[in-house]
Amino acid sequence: MMGIPLGGWPPSQFTRQILRVAAVLLPAGAWDAVPAIIQTGQYDQALLYVAYTRGAVNGAVDFNIEVSPYSTIAEAVGANQWYQVSLYAAGGVVVNVDSASNFQRDIITYGATGAAAEHVVYGPIRIGRCTCRMRVFCRESGVLLTPGTCDIVAHLGY
């Protein structure tokens, strides 16, 4: 059986791209106006490396992940080009009764526990090899009038 090389995965197996440059979040809980868009190519999953520094005690950041099956805006003419990731909960299985499962859009919240910058990893997010682009909107959701700072790096891989 072949193992992982000592230096890690070969470079062709992953890529890192900046989804959000470190900056103060917008005040009053407003979402980022124009989030960065990254190409996801043929990658299967993503890890998000999130750095958040609260602006005040009880600070928190929300992020909303969207993906697109279209590689360009022109390709999506007449179609919705962005789709929000979702959360799925399977229903219970009982003999002779149909199951009902839940499926809903998902906004993720991270609440800071201290005053210093906090670094967390979210994922892996299964994006499938049919996703062409990704973007992440962020907003302050803790203390709306004292927004914190946030940056996100995406690590895409197979």
BELUR-V569336 format. One record per helix or strand of 2 or more residues. SS is the DSSP state (A for helix, B for strand). FROM is the first residue (numbers start at 1). TO is the last residue. If there is no record, write none. Layout:
ss->SS from->FROM to->TO
ss->SS from->FROM to->TO
This chain:
ss->A from->11 to->13
ss->B from->14 to->24
ss->A from->27 to->29
ss->B from->37 to->39
ss->B from->45 to->53
ss->B from->60 to->68
ss->A from->74 to->76
ss->B from->83 to->84
ss->B from->86 to->89
ss->B from->102 to->105
ss->B from->108 to->111
ss->B from->118 to->126
ss->B from->133 to->140
ss->B from->149 to->157
